[in-house]
Amino acid sequence: MTFFESSQWDGLVYSGGWTKSDGGSQPVMEPATGGTIGSFGVALASDVAKAAEQAKGAQLKWQATSFEEKAAIFRKAGSLIEEHADVAMHWLIREAGSGQGKAGFEAHLVAGEFYSAAAMAEAPYGQLLRTGKPRLSFARRLPAGTVGVISPFNFPQILSSRSVAPALAAGNAVILKPDPRTAVSGGLFLAALLEEAGLPEGLFHVLPGGAEAGQALIEEPSVRVISFTGSTGAGRAVGEAAARHLKRAHLELGGNSALIVLDDVDLDAAASAGAWGSFLHQGQICMTTGRHIVHESIYSEYIDRLAEKAEKLPVGNPATSDVPLGPVINAAQRDKIHGLVRGSVDAGARLAAGGTYEELFYRPTVLADSELNHPGFAEEIFGPVAPVMKFSSVEEAVHIATASDYGLSLGILTTDAMKGLAVADRIPSGIVHINDQTVDDESVAPFGGVGFSGTGARFGGAEANLEAFTETQWVTMQGEIARYPF
Ligand code: NAD
């Protein structure tokens, strides 16, 4: 059986089946070659309104569907993505510029999301409460209704499915607006997967589009919860619009995550972890190690080893060779990266490796002698760049690490794990890894940031997902009508 043939979806959106949208269609671009590899339907506000109408009816039926039936669909979706991992990876590689390892890891994570959703559909969904009256009192979690999901380009499949799967498992309908740069791997592929798994028609809609379609989703009255993953700037606009419409918005935003390297580490392992944290997927990860904060006694040696790794890393077209690093997503992103690198060098940073590019292939770059006010150290780069700054005391390392508005992930490398945890206690961050770099994700672990990295929303784990995608209802029941004095 062939799966996800382009004849099924080319030029279309998924909304009550495969259909044309009011916004026409747009080409799917391949960043590595600049070529066109298909087309997808573009959604306008009118498409969002039609989808929302269908979703309302489908959601009511889905809410009443047995948990066994729901769980079976998610188990099937999980096994389908394992069966068709090659197709998932094909699109992640060609449309998103993912290296083969990253694409395989992402497809594996997506399968995990659907298996976790199956478990969530079967899990308890409320609490029995104590009450002073002769009655039963309990709190139950009910579906919010229709959930709007807005996702970014960098890990398009996992960042869509980590909201889509639990929102559906909680009994909601979902309208997904993937980024138009990854409409296929972050949207249409998931539609085909869930359709094949037996999800009822009209319950899940995929409407690729830009900010306008995203705003229409937020304004649509029947969409009660928004799950947004993207930049801090866009997240602020989403949060403001959601607040105006009195809706809950879960915001997972940008980062500039710190890796603190204490003086007692194995330098080879530390430099390897640092290179992985900064260069994986060309640094286009929210949790990317954006700041290396290294003890002065090992600083020069660390820079040398990191720069050597950067220089040796092959960069190329991941569709034609098994290179670890592919292209960045587009020219605008490349120019932003290069501007921050040049700005840092102009401010006094030393280019220990990289700093050059060909077309969309940006060389892994090490910015030594970074300072707090260098743009590449202070801002999220979202590119394969490792800015490094030295410290002389733990106090100073904590000061540097906390001098950022972001708070997504934090890595601390040391042979003394308890000392690492004590340092972590002093730095606000949604995620901490002692003796690892900053990039990691597991479907069962709570994921989210603080400060400019998000509103403390948490993905991962049945409890967090239930909190995110349901409303709590307090219910009391007694055998007779309560008696009152008047
Ligand atoms: P982006 O904010 O430009 O776009 C993300 C999504 O939001 C896209 O679907 C886009 O079309 C949509 N969008 C943009 N403006 C909007 C608006 N005003 N209203 C509604 N929707 C709007 O982000 P990007 O450049 O695609 O992704 C990179 C950013 O995402 C980085 O900052 C990165 O750190 C962040 N990110 C965060 C996480 C996380 O979990 N915290 C994960 C991945 C990426």
Boltz pocket constraint, residues with backbone or C-beta under 6 A from the ligand:
constraints:
  - pocket:
      binder: B
      contacts: [[A, 150], [A, 151], [A, 152], [A, 153], [A, 154], [A, 155], [A, 159], [A, 177], [A, 178], [A, 179], [A, 180], [A, 209], [A, 210], [A, 211], [A, 212], [A, 213], [A, 214], [A, 215], [A, 229], [A, 230], [A, 231], [A, 232], [A, 233], [A, 234], [A, 235], [A, 237], [A, 238], [A, 252], [A, 253], [A, 254], [A, 255], [A, 285], [A, 286], [A, 287], [A, 380], [A, 382], [A, 408], [A, 449], [A, 453], [A, 454]]
      max_distance: 6.0
